[in-house]
Every structure is written in C-alpha cells, then in structure tokens.
Amino acid sequence: MQRQKLMAVAVMAAAFLVSAPGFAQKFNERTGRWTVGGDLGVTEGPTLMGLNFNVNYYITDEIAVGPLVQYDFWDDNHIFGVAGMVRYSAILANSKVVRPYGQAGIGFVNFKHEDLFSGDSKTTYLFPVGGGLEFKLNDQLALDTNVLFNLSEEIYVGLFAGVTFVF
C-alpha cells in the first residue's frame, strides 16, 4: 500500500517534469516578492501521507526566507513540524522556466506515532534539509516537486509535489 502511494507521487512528479516546459513561461525577477506554496506527498520512516505549507520572502532573486509547516498523518498517527527555512533558487543560464532550489532550516517537531517513542507524544528539534524543482506556468503560478529530509531524533524523508503562488 505504501509503495503504491510513493509510486503515485513519483508519477505526478514525472508528469510535471514532462508537461510543464510546454506550458511554462520565463521566470520574472522575485526580489522583494512573496511566495506561498503547498505540497502533498508521502514520507518514509515512518510511512505517512504528508502536507507541507510554506511562505517565502525573496531577499534577492535567488535567496528566500520563511516558515515551513509540515503535517504528516495516517490513522491516529501524526507528525507536526514547524521550521524557519532559507532557500537558494538557482537561475539557470539555458533554462528560464525551471528553477532548481535547495533549502535548509531549524525548528521543532511533535511526534505522535504508535511505533515511535512507545506511542507517546514527543516534541523535539527539527532540521529539514532538501531541494526540488520549480516549473513556471505563468507570472503567479509554478509547479513544485521536492524531496525533504527531516533530521531529528527520528530521521524521515518525504517526496512531495504541489503548487507555488507568487505575489
């Protein structure tokens, strides 16, 4: 069952990679602009469905800062994390429609999972590190695929796909 969920997210990400360049437009300057994004995906170690929400303020066209909120769930199990993030979005010379990015942050995570910490709820540190690709569709909308490694007392990884709105 979990492999099927992971495969579904991988297929969505592949579809974005194949279809986005045909609809995409050139990225505009982002300095001084805000982005808001949301992603859906799966995590592994523990295996859960995941939702991510992020807000970024671009200090320069390449560097952004902002919060990341994560909520991973399945049945009565959940993981809730909040972190401050720094993102570096590369500007590629040969492609104006794709922007790879890396991100890292620091925050807190609350685990409530029957297989972790004897099923007790526990709050601990969180260091999310990852990266992804943005595919611009128009001036306000981009598709986003990313992988996020969450380093804490329990290390887990997520694969996500979603959208980003630019204001």
C-alpha positions in Angstrom: 0.0 0.0 0.0 2.8 2.4 0.9 4.7 1.7 -2.3 1.6 2.5 -4.3 1.3 5.9 -2.6 5.0 6.6 -3.3 4.6 5.5 -6.9 1.6 7.8 -7.3 3.6 10.8 -6.1 6.5 9.8 -8.4 4.1 9.6 -11.4 2.7 13.1 -10.5 6.3 14.5 -10.3 7.2 12.8 -13.6 4.1 14.3 -15.3 5.0 17.7 -14.0 8.5 17.3 -15.5 7.2 16.2 -18.9 4.3 18.6 -19.3 5.4 21.8 -17.5 8.0 23.0 -20.0 5.4 23.1 -22.8 3.1 25.5 -20.7 5.9 27.3 -18.9 6.9 30.9 -19.2 10.1 32.7 -18.2 10.6 33.4 -14.5 10.4 37.1 -13.5 12.6 38.9 -11.0 11.5 37.8 -7.5 13.4 40.3 -5.3 11.1 41.8 -2.7 8.2 39.4 -3.6 6.4 36.8 -1.5 5.5 33.2 -2.5 3.0 30.9 -0.9 3.1 27.2 -1.6 1.5 23.9 -0.7 2.6 20.3 -1.3 1.1 16.8 -1.0 3.2 13.7 -0.7 4.4 10.7 1.3 7.0 10.3 4.0 9.1 7.2 4.8 10.4 6.2 8.2 7.5 6.3 9.3 5.3 6.0 6.2 2.6 8.6 6.3 0.8 10.9 3.9 2.2 14.5 4.1 1.1 18.1 3.7 3.6 21.0 3.5 2.8 24.7 3.6 5.4 27.3 3.1 5.7 31.1 2.8 8.9 32.7 1.4 10.1 36.2 1.1 12.8 36.7 -1.6 15.6 38.9 -0.3 17.3 38.6 -3.6 16.2 36.9 -6.8 17.9 33.7 -5.5 17.7 33.8 -1.7 14.4 33.5 0.3 13.5 33.1 3.9 10.2 32.0 5.6 8.4 29.4 7.6 7.6 25.8 6.7 4.7 23.9 8.3 4.5 20.1 7.9 1.7 17.8 8.8 2.1 14.0 8.2 -0.7 11.7 9.1 -2.2 8.2 8.8 -5.0 6.9 11.0 -4.3 8.1 14.6 -0.6 8.7 13.9 0.8 12.1 13.0 3.9 14.3 12.9 3.6 18.1 13.1 6.6 20.3 12.4 7.3 24.0 12.2 10.6 25.4 10.9 12.2 28.6 9.7 13.8 28.0 6.3 16.4 29.5 4.0 16.0 28.7 0.3 18.5 29.2 -2.5 16.9 29.1 -6.0 19.4 28.8 -8.8 18.9 30.7 -12.0 19.9 28.5 -14.9 21.5 30.2 -18.0 20.0 27.8 -20.5 16.5 27.5 -18.9 14.3 30.3 -17.9 11.3 28.0 -17.0 12.9 25.7 -14.5 14.5 26.7 -11.2 16.2 24.1 -9.0 16.5 25.0 -5.3 18.0 23.8 -2.1 16.7 24.6 1.3 17.6 24.1 5.0 16.0 25.2 8.3 15.7 24.7 12.0 12.6 24.2 14.1 10.5 21.8 16.2 8.6 18.6 15.5 5.9 16.8 17.5 5.6 13.0 17.0 2.5 11.0 17.9 3.1 7.6 16.3 2.5 4.2 17.8 5.9 2.9 16.6 7.9 5.8 17.8 8.7 6.7 21.4 6.5 3.9 22.7 3.4 5.6 21.2 3.9 8.7 23.4 3.7 12.2 22.1 7.1 13.8 22.0 8.3 17.2 20.8 12.0 17.6 19.8 14.3 19.6 17.4 13.9 19.5 13.6 16.4 20.2 10.9 14.7 20.0 7.5 17.1 19.8 4.5 16.1 19.2 0.9 15.7 20.5 -2.6 13.5 20.5 -5.6 12.5 22.0 -8.9 10.0 24.7 -9.7 8.4 24.9 -13.2 6.9 28.3 -14.0 3.4 28.2 -15.6 2.6 31.9 -15.6 3.5 35.0 -13.7 1.8 33.9 -10.5 1.8 30.1 -10.6 4.6 27.4 -10.6 4.5 23.7 -10.2 6.9 22.3 -7.5 8.4 18.9 -6.8 10.7 18.3 -3.9 12.4 15.9 -1.5 12.7 16.8 2.2 15.0 15.1 4.7 13.8 15.7 8.2 16.6 15.3 10.8 15.5 14.9 14.4 15.6 12.1 16.9 13.8 10.2 14.2 15.0 10.8 10.7 12.4 10.6 7.9 12.2 11.6 4.3 9.4 13.0 2.2 8.6 13.2 -1.5 6.2 16.0 -2.4 4.5 17.7 -5.4 2.5 20.9 -5.3 2.0 24.5 -6.4 3.5 27.9 -5.6 1.8 31.2 -5.9 3.9 34.4 -6.4 2.6 37.7 -5.2 
